[in-house]
């Protein structure tokens, strides 16, 4: 890096808190699928918390079933009659299946992300060339961000350190650098700002590696 910056409040604040602006389709996804922090997303990412997301999505599915009932008299088959009990049992199995399937899908989603990121991390630390290692680590941080895994306990440290390097790289003035790091430590950082910082650092490491590679006989 260009200079040595020490900002203990930032270094003590891990994981980094990132603020996302929800609008348009993202807002619809948030409301329908329960992409809330309490459900194990973003700054509270957790496979165990995804059971709350599964419950939320199951409730939304039940709301949809009631809506269909009002449109098509769907509940008629659940009234008293020869098929009433069987239909109610089938409905119970349907709701249970929605919950179980959603929970399994939520946990599988986190596991697939974790596997990909862990393999990329292992690739980075196994590189004998520091420039190549930096290139892969910055790419890893970018993928951690876009996959909403920056607060996962397996990756929060590497993301935290890479974002620190990205802020240092972005500022030529040490005072401005220190100011932004303190702001991140106290208030967090906007998602788009974090993405730009890490993208710029990634491009720098890629160019640095390419220059080294081309200059090697």
C-alpha positions as semicolon CSV with decimal commas, in nm:
position;residue;x (nm);y (nm);z (nm)
1;X;0,000;0,000;0,000
2;X;0,099;0,365;-0,044
3;X;0,128;0,447;0,327
4;X;0,087;0,311;0,674
5;X;-0,238;0,412;0,843
6;X;-0,330;0,308;1,196
7;X;-0,694;0,345;1,300
8;X;-0,758;0,139;1,609
9;X;-1,132;0,215;1,637
10;X;-1,179;0,066;1,289
11;X;-0,957;-0,233;1,361
12;X;-1,155;-0,303;1,679
13;X;-1,487;-0,286;1,492
14;X;-1,549;-0,617;1,320
15;X;-1,759;-0,711;1,134
16;X;-1,817;-0,397;0,932
17;X;-2,177;-0,277;0,921
18;X;-2,298;-0,213;0,566
19;X;-2,614;-0,022;0,476
20;X;-2,811;-0,125;0,169
21;X;-3,080;0,088;0,007
22;X;-3,388;-0,120;-0,067
23;X;-3,597;-0,003;-0,360
24;X;-3,778;-0,139;-0,664
25;X;-3,756;-0,516;-0,708
26;X;-3,519;-0,544;-0,411
27;X;-3,787;-0,395;-0,186
28;X;-4,046;-0,643;-0,316
29;X;-3,801;-0,927;-0,248
30;X;-3,741;-0,792;0,103
31;X;-4,113;-0,785;0,183
32;X;-4,211;-1,114;0,020
33;X;-3,912;-1,331;0,113
34;X;-3,816;-1,175;0,445
35;X;-3,464;-1,059;0,365
36;X;-3,443;-0,891;0,705
37;X;-3,139;-0,896;0,930
38;X;-3,338;-1,076;1,199
39;X;-3,392;-1,354;0,945
40;X;-3,018;-1,410;0,908
41;X;-2,928;-1,180;0,621
42;X;-2,664;-0,912;0,560
43;X;-2,523;-0,774;0,887
44;X;-2,665;-1,069;1,083
45;X;-2,597;-1,343;0,829
46;X;-2,645;-1,684;0,989
47;X;-2,761;-2,026;0,876
48;X;-2,938;-2,084;1,207
49;X;-3,139;-1,762;1,178
50;X;-3,271;-1,871;0,839
51;X;-3,538;-2,070;1,025
52;X;-3,701;-1,731;1,088
53;X;-3,686;-1,658;0,714
54;X;-3,848;-1,996;0,647
55;X;-4,127;-1,917;0,893
56;X;-4,179;-1,575;0,735
57;X;-4,198;-1,719;0,384
58;X;-4,438;-1,991;0,502
59;X;-4,668;-1,725;0,649
60;X;-4,654;-1,534;0,320
61;X;-4,744;-1,856;0,135
62;X;-5,044;-1,901;0,365
63;X;-5,151;-1,544;0,295
64;X;-5,130;-1,626;-0,076
65;X;-5,348;-1,935;-0,020
66;X;-5,611;-1,725;0,156
67;X;-5,599;-1,478;-0,133
68;X;-5,657;-1,763;-0,379
69;X;-5,948;-1,875;-0,162
70;X;-6,121;-1,540;-0,194
71;X;-6,075;-1,550;-0,570
72;X;-6,166;-1,913;-0,643
73;X;-6,341;-2,039;-0,329
74;X;-6,040;-2,265;-0,270
75;X;-6,152;-2,344;0,086
76;X;-6,470;-2,516;-0,033
77;X;-6,294;-2,854;-0,034
78;X;-6,201;-2,810;0,333
79;X;-6,558;-2,777;0,458
80;X;-6,743;-3,056;0,635
81;X;-6,802;-3,349;0,405
82;X;-6,656;-3,677;0,281
83;X;-6,325;-3,521;0,182
84;X;-6,308;-3,256;0,454
85;X;-6,069;-3,432;0,691
86;X;-5,843;-3,559;0,413
87;X;-5,827;-3,212;0,258
88;X;-5,734;-3,052;0,591
89;X;-5,459;-3,309;0,645
90;X;-5,335;-3,243;0,292
91;X;-5,329;-2,869;0,367
92;X;-5,130;-2,931;0,684
93;X;-4,878;-3,140;0,491
94;X;-4,860;-2,869;0,224
95;X;-4,780;-2,595;0,477
96;X;-4,528;-2,821;0,656
97;X;-4,368;-2,903;0,322
98;X;-4,340;-2,535;0,231
99;X;-4,168;-2,463;0,564
100;X;-3,929;-2,758;0,544
101;X;-3,842;-2,699;0,179
102;X;-3,785;-2,329;0,235
103;X;-3,561;-2,388;0,538
104;X;-3,353;-2,650;0,355
105;X;-3,319;-2,416;0,057
106;X;-3,213;-2,124;0,279
107;X;-2,943;-2,329;0,452
108;X;-2,825;-2,480;0,123
109;X;-2,794;-2,131;-0,022
110;X;-2,562;-2,021;0,258
111;X;-2,365;-2,345;0,239
112;X;-2,305;-2,311;-0,136
113;X;-2,186;-1,952;-0,090
114;X;-1,963;-2,056;0,200
115;X;-1,808;-2,339;-0,004
116;X;-1,729;-2,111;-0,298
117;X;-1,581;-1,837;-0,080
118;X;-1,381;-2,082;0,134
119;X;-1,225;-2,235;-0,178
120;X;-1,135;-1,888;-0,305
121;X;-0,980;-1,799;0,031
122;X;-0,774;-2,118;0,034
123;X;-0,659;-2,036;-0,318
124;X;-0,551;-1,688;-0,205
125;X;-0,346;-1,798;0,095
126;X;-0,182;-2,079;-0,101
127;X;-0,030;-1,842;-0,358
128;X;0,350;-1,812;-0,331
129;X;0,340;-1,478;-0,516
130;X;0,220;-1,195;-0,284
131;X;0,084;-0,997;-0,580
132;X;-0,126;-1,291;-0,692
133;X;-0,242;-1,347;-0,335
134;X;-0,349;-0,981;-0,305
135;X;-0,531;-1,007;-0,637
136;X;-0,731;-1,311;-0,524
137;X;-0,800;-1,166;-0,177
138;X;-0,944;-0,844;-0,320
139;X;-1,158;-1,047;-0,561
140;X;-1,268;-1,258;-0,265
141;X;-1,372;-0,946;-0,072
142;X;-1,574;-0,828;-0,371
143;X;-1,752;-1,165;-0,393
144;X;-1,813;-1,164;-0,017
145;X;-1,982;-0,827;-0,055
146;X;-2,208;-0,909;-0,349
147;X;-2,306;-1,240;-0,186
148;X;-2,404;-1,058;0,137
149;X;-2,159;-1,267;0,341
150;X;-1,945;-0,989;0,492
151;X;-2,077;-1,051;0,844
152;X;-2,033;-1,429;0,835
153;X;-1,789;-1,532;1,105
154;X;-1,578;-1,725;0,852
155;X;-1,518;-1,420;0,632
156;X;-1,572;-1,108;0,842
157;X;-1,203;-1,069;0,926
158;X;-1,073;-1,097;0,569
159;X;-1,343;-0,859;0,445
160;X;-1,270;-0,617;0,728
161;X;-0,898;-0,612;0,647
162;X;-0,949;-0,579;0,272
163;X;-1,193;-0,291;0,314
164;X;-0,932;-0,121;0,535
165;X;-0,674;-0,158;0,256
166;X;-0,928;-0,030;0,003
167;X;-0,997;0,286;0,205
168;X;-0,624;0,349;0,248
169;X;-0,570;0,298;-0,125
170;X;-0,850;0,541;-0,213
171;X;-0,708;0,835;-0,016
172;X;-0,389;1,029;-0,077
173;X;-0,457;1,243;0,230
174;X;-0,397;1,047;0,556
175;X;-0,639;1,272;0,746
176;X;-0,921;1,202;0,500
177;X;-0,840;0,834;0,517
178;X;-0,851;0,835;0,896
179;X;-1,178;1,027;0,888
180;X;-1,349;0,772;0,662
181;X;-1,221;0,479;0,867
182;X;-1,356;0,637;1,186
183;X;-1,690;0,697;1,015
184;X;-1,707;0,333;0,907
185;X;-1,617;0,220;1,259
186;X;-1,894;0,429;1,417
187;X;-2,171;0,438;1,154
188;X;-2,090;0,169;0,900
189;X;-2,062;0,225;0,526
190;X;-2,298;0,249;0,231
191;X;-2,309;-0,066;0,016
192;X;-2,231;0,119;-0,308
193;X;-1,938;0,301;-0,149
194;X;-1,794;-0,027;-0,018
195;X;-1,838;-0,188;-0,359
196;X;-1,657;0,097;-0,534
197;X;-1,368;0,095;-0,287
198;X;-1,313;-0,279;-0,318
199;X;-1,360;-0,273;-0,696
200;X;-1,092;-0,004;-0,733
201;X;-0,853;-0,202;-0,512
202;X;-0,922;-0,519;-0,711
203;X;-0,847;-0,342;-1,040
204;X;-0,524;-0,207;-0,892
205;X;-0,407;-0,553;-0,781
206;X;-0,505;-0,705;-1,116
207;X;-0,308;-0,440;-1,306
208;X;-0,013;-0,479;-1,069
209;X;-0,008;-0,853;-1,122
210;X;-0,042;-0,817;-1,499
211;X;0,252;-0,576;-1,509
212;X;0,465;-0,816;-1,306
213;X;0,361;-1,110;-1,520
214;X;0,443;-0,931;-1,844
215;X;0,780;-0,813;-1,715
216;X;0,879;-1,167;-1,614
217;X;1,097;-1,326;-1,886
